[in-house]
Amino acid sequence: GMEHDKDRAPWFKLQGDFLWTSASRDEGLPGDVTWAVCRTRDGRVWAGTSGGLAYGTPERWRTIPGTETCQVMALHEDASGTLWAGHEPGGAFTTGLMRVSPGGTIARPVSFEEP
């Protein structure tokens, strides 16, 4: 779950670990609004924000290049470890869906072609 403190900084609770953490633009989040949070099996915490997709490191949040113009509103890790991100289209990501391979740091747009 997610809540905001009096200064509007987001606080996250990751189910099972009872880990709370706070993050804002000062720590590298790319947007002011966090829409989705997902912890992948490799231990990384991902945030879908109003300013792109980011993952947390012990030092700071790292924005995935090219996603800065996307509002990332949904995150899901599938059985193979691929992270799927639903977003408002922006920049090179025009279909509303992107994916990051397991352990990766590059988002790839998902194309929908006519059958």
ABEGO torsion letter per residue (X at the ends): XBBBBAAGBBBBBBBGAGBBBBBBAAAGBABABBABBBBBAAGBBBBBBAAEBBBBBAABBBBBBGAAABBBABBBBBAAGBBBBBBBBBEABAAGBBBBBBGBABBBBBBBBBX
